[in-house]
Amino acid sequence: MTFALETAAHPVGLRRVVIDPVSRVEGHGKVTLLLDEHDNVQQARLHIVEFRGFEKFIEGRPYWEVPVMVQRLCGICPVSHHLAAAKAFDRVVGAVPVSASATAVRRLMHYGQILQSHALHFFHLSSPDLLFGFDSDVAKRNIVGIAQAHPDIAKKGIFLRKFGQEIIRITSGKRVHGTGAVPGGVNKLVTAAERDILLRDVPQMLQWAQDAVTIVKQLHAHQPALYHNFASFHSNWMSLVRLDGALDLYDGVLRARDAMGKIVFDGLDDQRYLDVIEEEVRPWSYMKFPYLRSLGPNLGWYRVGPLARVQNCDFIPSERAEVERQVFVAWGKGELLHSSLAYHWARMIEMLHCVEVVGHILADPALLSGDLLTTGVRQRGGVGVIEAPRGTLIHDYDVGDDDLVTRCNLIVSTTHNNQAMNEAVRCVARDYLNGHDITEGLLNHIEVAIRAYDPCLSCATHALGKMPLEVSLVAADGTLLDYRQTASHAAHENNGDLCL
């Protein structure tokens, strides 16, 4: 990560602070802040500086290739793209709904995916900040430091993620970029032996997931002011819910609330998402800015993901997670929680829910026998919407008579959260930025706010090697006042499986 404070070319008289890249997130992004002569933040932006182009190069490909191709958007949550595309092409082949067996396999795959992703984010990427402190020694503020100081916590995180990855392997063929889902269903079921392997570990995973919720509750209890106020701002919320209002991460209808909890729309068929969502393009980022049409671009931006889902649903349909949801709601004292750090609490409640759901699905006989595929009346296109770990994920395709994709529109979870992450950066910068005493810990406060959203900034683009932290303090006249450089600040593995 490189940080610099310099005179900006425009506007006149403002200085620019640059954090490049943001660390411990997937992909490459940078933050720029503009400060006036009194060091007040006048502008704060999160820039996504990579361009992928998936929406264009999917065009012209046979539709049955797409569920495998789009997984390459992400090495952390490929299953989400795989299933969202498969759900969209279910409509193309007229398979709505798919068979009970295909639904069981897909749901097992999906809940295993969210389990492993939530475990990775909390234990590997965020726990160093939460357990050691935002401005703690950077040398130990990493997963290695966690393993040394809190070996039991690190162990639980590693094995929770491993359990989720094993579910993915069994249902899709391999842990990353599998091929289990196809338009109209799945290409394999689960064997009795595979089911029994997973069932054996469910009780232990339930306890460890419960322990993870306890850790987050304790963090909130010990520092209530921080966890209530850090990067806190009002916003709208959107997610899928089941027809009865329950939390559902695989299927459902769209629901949105405003900042006070009032319903904006509810029960919306996911095929009609364009009736309620518009995307805005801004010249300083490759990532679009979605908003609710009825509220307009200035007031209509919203948040998605665990914090949205846990507060948008009426209840969680699993016993332990519903108990924890009620505790979570009670902590808000009748009001929605708006702090970005509350994402971690909601994320761990969801992880607990995922383990419970996995146990229920493993008891379903349809998982072991039944029809793999369903077909019906051919359609010219379809929309697939699913709740990915980071939030609502939309895949929208048109297909020609020759079976080739003619149009592709993707709105990924992090895109929905784009404006919210910019708001988080602005809030933290104004609350914590000094401008005269730059420290690594100060910079990390800004990154902590971004990490709370578990962003996938470019969906699977990783930096290879080591990134030093360079800090320059430059006066308004261009004089270098101070310069510091540290050792590697972040390392990313380029295998599509882990990004630290």
N, C-alpha and C positions, 0 to 999 in steps of 0.2 A: 504494500500500500504506500502510495506517495501522497504527501500533503504539502500544499503550498499556499502562502498568503501573498497576493500580488496585486498591483494596480490593474483594474479591469479596463479594457479598451472602451467599453460602453457598459453602463452609462458613466458620464463624467463624474469623477470624485469618489466613486465607490471602489472598494477593494474586493478581490475575489479570493475565497477560500476553496481549495479543491482537495477532495479526498478521493484518490484514484489508485487501485480499485477498492470497492467495498469488500471486506474480507468475510470469510466463513459464511458465504452464501453461494448458491449455484449460479454460475455465469459471471459476467463482467458488467459492472455498473460503476458510476462515479457520482459524487455529490459536489455541487458547487453552491457556495453561499456568497452573497454580496453584502458587504458591510459598509456603513457610512462612516463619517469621520469620528463619530462617537462610539463606534464599534457595535452599533445596533444592526441586527440582521434585517435587510430590506428585501431579500429574496433568497429562497432555499429551493433547490431542485435536485431530484434524483434523475440522472441521465442513464438511459440504457443505450449503450454505444455499439452494440453488435446487431447485425441484421442477418436473419436466417433465411427468410423467403420460402418457408414451407408451403404457404398458401398458394404460391405460384407453381412450384415444381411438382406438386401433387396433381396439378391439371395434366390431363393426357394419359394418366396411368389407369390401368384396369382397377375397378373399384375394389375387387377382392384383395389387391395388394396393399391397400391403404392402411388397414388396421395394424399391419406389421411395420409399414414405413413410418407412420407418424410416431411410433414409439421412440424413434431416434431424436425426437424433440427433447427427451429427458432421460437421464440415466438413473434418477432417483425415483421418479414416479411414472415409468413407462406404461405400467398397467392402466393407469387412468386414461391416457391417450388411446391405448389399445382398445379398451372397453367403450370409450365414448365414440370412437370411429365405428366399432362393431355395432353399437346400438343404432347409429345413424344408418348404416347399410342394412340392418335388419328391416328397415322400412323399404329400402330399395328392393329387397327380395320378397317383401310381403310377409315377413316373419314377425308379426306383432300380435300377441306376445310370442317369444321363443318358448321352447318346452320347459317343463318344470325342472328337468335335469340340467339343461343348459343354464337356466336361471340360478340353480343352486351352485354350480361350478363357478359361474361368473361372480356371484356374490361372495363366495369363499375367497376367490382370487382377489377381489376388490378390497374386502375387509382385511385380508392379510397384507395387502399393499399399503393401506392407510396405517395399519399397525406398525409396519417396519419403518415407514417414512416418519411418523410421529416420534418413534423411538430414536431414530437417527437425529432428527432435529433437536429434540430436547436434550438428550444425553450427550451427544457429540458436539453439537454446534452452539447451543445456548446455555447449557448447565455451567460451563466455565465462568460466564458472566454472572449468572444468578447465584452460584455458590461461593465464588471468590470475591465478587464485587466488580463493578464496571471499570474501575480504575485500579484494579489489583495488578500485581506484577505480571507483565505480559509473558514472561518466560514460563510461567506455570498456568496461565489462563488458556488452557487447551485441554483436549481429551487425555493427554498424557498426564497433565497435572491432576485431573480428576481421578485418574486411575491410581495415582500415588497417594492423594489425600483422602479420597473416598472410594476405595476399591470395591466396596459392596455396591455402591450406586453404579459405578462403571460396569460392573459385571451384569447387573440387572439390565442396563441399557443394551449391552452387547447381545445378550441372549434373547431379549424381547425382539430386537431387530432380526436376529437369526431365525426365530420362530416365524416371523412374518415372511421372511425370504423363503423359508422352507415351504410355506403354503403356496407361494407364487411358483416355486419350482414344480411342485406336485400338480398344480392346476394348469400351468402354462408351458411346462417343458423345461424351463430354466429360470434362474433367479432374475436375470435382466434380459429384456427384449425377447420374451417368449412368444408362442404362437397359439395359445390355447383357444382364444375366441376367434370366430369366423363369422361373416355375415350369415345370419340365420341361426346361430347357435354356438357350439363348441366342437373341437375335434377330438376330445377325449373326456372320459369321466374319471372319477377317483376310484381307486381300488380299495377293497376292504383293508388290505395291509397298510396302504398309505393313510387311510383314515385313522387306523389304530395308532400309527406313529404320532400323528398330530394330537389325537385324543389324550395320549399319555402325558403330554406336556401342558395341557390346558389348565389344570389346577394350579401349577406353579406360575404360569403366565398371569393368571387371574390375580394371584397374590402380589406379584411384582408390579403389575399395572396399578393395583390398588395402592401400593407403596409409592408409586410415582405421583399419584394424585395427592397423597399425604405430603410429599415433599413440597409440592407447589403451594398447598394450603398453608404449610408452615412458613414458607417464604412470605406470603401475603400477610400472615399474622404478625411476623416479626418486624416487617417494614410496611405497615399499612399505607402511610402517606406516599411513599415512593411508588408502590404498586397501584395505588389509586390515581395518582396524578401524572406519572411519567408518560409522555407522548399521548396525553388524553385529549380528545376532541370529539365533538358530536358528528355523527354521520348517519346516513341511511344504511340499511342492512339488507342483504339478499341471500337466499339459499333455496334448495329444494326441500320440500317437506312431503311426508306421506299424505294421502288424501284425508286422513283423520288428524293431521297436524303433527304427527310424530316425526322425530328425526329419522331420516332415511338417506344413506350415503350413496346408494346405487340408483334409485329411481324416485320419481315423484312429480309434484307440480311446483311451480315457482311461486315464492312468496317474498314480498319486500315490506319492510317496516321503516318508518322514519326514526329520527334520533330519540323521540320520546316513546317509541314503541307502538305508535299508531300504524295500522295496516295501510300500505300504499296500494298493493294489489295482492291477490291471493288466489290459489287454485288455477293458476295460469298453465295451460298446456305448454310443455317445453317446445313444441313445434312452432309456437307463436312468440318466441323470445324477441324477435325483431319488432313486435308491436310495442314492447316496453323498454327496449335497450337501444341506445344510439352510441356510436363511437366517434370521438373527436380526435383529430390529428394535430399535434403541436410540433413545431419545427426543431425543437431541441432534444427530442427523444424518438427512438425507433418504436417505442411502445405506445399504443393508443390509450385514450382516456375514455372509458365507457361512462355513461350516465343514464338515468331513468328519464325517458322521453317526457313524461308528464311533469317533471320538475325542472327540466332544462339543465344545461351544462354547468351552471354556477351552483345550483342547489341539489342537483340530482345525482352527484357521485355517491358511491356507496362502498361498503366493505363486504367481503365474503370470507369464507374459511371457518375455522373452529369457533371463534368468538361470535360470528354471525349465526352459525348453525345452532349452537347451544342456546342462544337467546331468541332465535327466530322460531324454534319449534315449540310445541305445546308440552311435549314430554319426550323422554327417551325410552324406547321400548325394550329396555333391559334393566333388571332390578338394581344392580349395583350402581350403574352409571346414572340412573334416574335419581337415586338417593344423593349422589354427588352433585347432580345438576341443581337439586333443590338447595343444597348448601351454598352452591355458587350464586344462585339467584338471591338467597337471603343475605349474602355478603353485600349485595348492591342496595339493600334496604329499600326495595320497591322500585328502584330505577335501573335502567340498563347500564352495564359496565362499559365504559368507553376507553379505558386505558389500554394502550397497546400491549402492555405486559400481561393483561388478562388473557391474551391469546394462549399463553402457556398453560394456564389453568384449564381453559376450555379444551385445549389440545390433549391434555392428559385424561380428561373425562372421556373424550372420544376414543382414546387408546384403550381405556378400560372397556368401553362399550364394544369396541371391535373384538376384543378377546371373548366377551360374552357371546356375541353374535357368532363368532367362529365355532364356539362350543355347540350352539343351537344348530347351525348348518351341518356340522359333522354328525348330528343325530338324525338328519333327514335322509330317508331311504332313497330319495330321488338323486342324491349325490352319487350313488353307486350303480344305478340302472335306470334306463329310460332312453327316450329319443335324443340324439345329438343335434339334429337339424330340423328346422321348420321352414316351409316355403309357402308362398301365397301369390297374390296378384302383384306383378312387377310394378314398381313405382319409379318416378324420374328423379327422386331425391329424398333426403331425410335429414333430420337433426338428431344428434345424440347428446344428451346432457347428463352429466354425472357429477357427484361431489368428490373432487380430487382432494388429496390431503390439504392443499393450500386454498381450496374453495371451489366454487362452481366452475365447471369446465364445459365449454360448448363447442361441438364439432358440427358443421353444417355443410352438406355436399349436394351438388347436382350431378346427375349421371346421364350421359347420352344413350341413344339406342344402341350404340356400339360398345356399351359397357365401360366407356372411358369417362373419367371425372372431368366435368366441364367447368365447375366452380367449387371453390373451397373457402370457407370462412371459419376461422378458429378464434375463439376468445378464451384465452387460458386464464387460470385463476389469478395469477399475479397481475395480469392486465386489469382485471376488475379492481384490484387493490392499488393500482398505480397512483391515483390521486391521494389515497389514504397514506401511502408511504411518503409521498411528498409532504403531506400535512404533518406526519410524524417527525420528519427531518426538520421542518420549520419550527415545530413546538420545542424540540430538544435544543436546537441551535439557539433559540431565543432564551431558553431557560438556563443553559449551561455555558454557552460560548463566551469566552472572555475577550479573545482577540489580541491580548498582550502576553499571555502566558500559556503557550501551546504545550499540551502534554498528550501523550499517547492515550491516557485514560479519558481525556476530554473528547478526543476523536472517537473513542470507542463508545461513548454515550450515544453518539449519532448512529453508529453502526448497530448498537443494541436495539434501537428503535426500528431499524430496517429489518433486522433478523427476527424480530417478534412475528413478522408476517411470513417467515419461512419462504422468502421469495426465490423463485427460479427465474433469474433475470434474463437468461437467454435460452433456457430449456436445453441443458446438457452441454454447453460450451464451458470447458474447464481450462484453467491456466496450468501449465506444466512447469514444475520447478519451484523455486523459492522467490518470494517477493520481499525485498527489504522495505522497511518503513523509513521514508525520508521526509523531514519536516524543515521547511524554510519559513522564516518570519521576515517579511519585506516591508519596509516603511512605504508611505504613500509616494515618496520621491524616488523609490526604486532601490534604496539602500538596504543591503542585507544586514538585518539586525541579529539574527540567530539562525543556526542550522544544526540539525541533529540527524543521526542515522542509526538505526538499530539493526539487529540481525533479522533473519527471516521472520516476517509477521504472519504469514499464512502459507500453507502448502496445499496443493490440490492434486489429488490423484486423477489421472486421465483415463481411468478404466471404465468410466461410466457407472461405477458402482458406489463410489464414496467420494464425497467432497467435503473436506474439513476446513 
